[in-house]
Amino acid sequence: MRGAEIIMIGKLKIILLVTAAVIFQVTVIPRYLADPFQPNLLILFVVHAGLRWQSRWGAPAAFMLGLIQDSFSGIYFGLNGFSFLLIFFILDRIADRLYTDSRLLMVLATFIATLINSVVTLCLLVVFSEARGIYVTLIFNLLPQAALNAWIALSLEYLLPERKVEGTQ
């Protein structure tokens, strides 16, 4: 196969995985798992993009994944879009200093990104919302969801395409 075909297959694989993650997160998972143990599958892709993608592709992808999450979550539109974009930029800034092919890093980054997502969402809700009942839900779900996302990140690492290092074939 030529290089362009391999890149297109990798992008198609990511699009199919994101679509499957959205379907599972919206339809299948809520039916079988209780609320504190429902993973946020889209944040796994944001962490992957933050550690391994360039900013010109990863930033819009992270924001769009957040908007997709918001469109199905039922809370304010743009909260996850902003927090996913913030997570992407944090990871993108430190990715140069890390060995980003490490599975352990992916698991740890997913755990921390889930915590950051919840804290940023909580802070934005405190500033912009009057809904008091959602704070308890976010705080109660914080650690179980972060642990579950980290566990799923390890499995997802085997499905996503490998990153190509520049200058090698």
ABEGO torsion letter per residue (X at the ends): XBAAAAAAAAAAAAAAAAAAAAAAAAAAAAAABBAAABBBAAAAAAAAAAAABBAAAAAAAAAAAAAAAAAAAGBBBGAAAAAAAAAAAAAAAAAAABBAABAAAAAAAAAAAAAAAAAAAAAAAAAABABAAAAAAAAAAAAAAAAAAAAAAAAAAAABBBBBBBGBX
